[in-house]
Amino acid sequence: MRKDITIPTVDNVYLAALQEWNDDFMQKTWYAYLINDSAEKLESVIIVSNASGTIDGETRKTSSLRHNFAEVLPGSSIKIELIEDSVLVLDNSFMVTFFIGNTLYDKNYVFTAGSITENNIVELPVIFKEGVLLK
């Protein structure tokens, strides 16, 4: 029975954090983006994000944020949310679920605590800006 179940792998769909100017805070802030570098349209995209970890010996967990997008076109990206500076010291998790055709895909992307820094910046596919990339 188990051999009959195939779990599809997520290819060419990435999560990235990049810094952009924020007029509200009058400084550069980190934003999470979903990048579709595949030739297929992602449909019914649902993203659940949260952060958890330890600060000063105390366990902390943020509330979950939920986002949905009707579609993410091939070779495009979509801004998900602002990543507040205070949660950069926590593990930031993004559970991404979507359809390609009739097949359901899901993948959990995790920015580990302290990984969203300028030291981990690379050039991002599709966006062609610099940011922290999770594959």
N, C-alpha and C positions, 0 to 999 in steps of 0.2 A: 504494500500500500504506500509506504513512504517513498519508495523509488518512483512512484507515479506522480508525485508532487514536484513540480519545478518552481523554484523561486527565482524570478528574473533578477539580474544584476543591473544596477544603475550605472550607465556609462555616459560620459560627456555631460553630466549635470553636476554643477559645482555650487558650493556656497562660498561667499567671499565677504570679507570685511574691508571697507575702504574708508579713508578719511575724506570728508567734504566740509566745506564751510557751512556753519549753521548760524543764520542771522539771529535766531532767538538767544543763543548762548554767546554770540560774538566770538566764536572760536571754531577750530576744526574739531569735528566729532566723528566717531566711528558709526558706520551704517552697514547693516547686513544686506547682501544682495544674493538672489538666486540667479545662476547663470545657466542658460540652456545652450550648450555648444554642440548639440546634436542636430541631425537633419529632420527630427520629428517634433511635432507640436506637443507640448505637455498640456493635458486638459484636467480640469477639476483639481487644481493644485491646492493642497492644504498644508500649512506649515504651523507647527506648534513649537513655540520656543520657551525656554526657561533657563535659569542659571542656578547653580548650586555649588556648595563648597564650604570652606571654613575661613572665617575672618576672626583674627585674634583668639583662636581656640574655640570659637563658637560656630556651630553648624548653621549655615544660612541657606535659604532657598527662596527664590522669587516666585511670584505667581506666574502661571502659564499664560502666554499670549497666543491667540489663534488668528491666523490670516488665511484668506482663501482668494484665489485668482482663477478666473474662468479658463484662461489659457496663458501659456508662455510660448511665444513663437520660436521657431528654430533660429539659432544665431542671435538671440536677444537675451536681455537680462531684466530683472525687475527688483526694485528696492523693496525690502521687507520691512525693516524697522531700524530705529536708532538704537545703538548699543551704548547705554549710559556708562560713563567712566567708572562709576562705583562698582559695576558688576564685572569689570575686566579682570579682577582678581579671583573670579569664580569660573567654574566650567560652564560655558554657554552652549546649550544644546538646541539644535534645530532639527525636529523630526519632519521630513519632507515626504509627502505622499501625493502621487499623481497617476493619471492614466495616460498611456500611449495606446491608442486604439482601444481594444477591450481588455488590455492587460494592466493590472494594478502594480505599481512600483512603490517602494518606500525605502528610505535610507535615513539614518540618524547621523548628522554632522555635529561634531563637538569641537569647539574652540577650547582647548584646555586652559586652565588658569594661567594668566600671564602670557599667552601666546599671541594675543592681538597687540602687537607692538611694531614699531617701525623697523625693528631688527629682522622681522620675518616677512618683509614686503617682497613681493615678486610682481611681474607684469601679469595682469589678469586677462584670460581669454575673453573675447567678445567685447568687453568693456574697453580694453586697451588703456587702462589706467593702472596705477600701482596699488596693491592691497595684499591682504593675507588671504591665501587660498586654501580651501579644503576640497580634496577630491574624493 
